[in-house]
Amino acid sequence: MTLPLNYGDILDAVAPLRASQTAISSSERELSWAEFDRRTNALASSLIGQGLLPGDKLCFFLFNGAAYLELLAACFKARLVHVNANFRYLAHELEHILENSDS
């Protein structure tokens, strides 16, 4: 069975075409598309290696930044569903998301 095209497939297609160009530029770091592709593939493989399956939900509790984008891309590539939990959420809001998201 062939799975439909997703954002991970699109990222995999773009990276080789723009390998030396900048994918992420922030105060934290600058990553080329080749580096971004390598890092997100490794992270996707690690998530799968930990037993996550396509459609599983993974909750993000991160600041906005390069790490967030890398984890989001890795989830796309591993066909996981990301659940955002903003770092500004209050305890009861975070509890609600964690209890109701199946993440």
Secondary structure by P-SEA (a helix, b strand, c coil): ccccccaaaaaaaaaaacccccccccccccccaaaaaaaaaaaaaaaaaacccccbbbbbbccccaaaaaaaaaaaaabbbbbbbcccccaaaaaaaaacccc
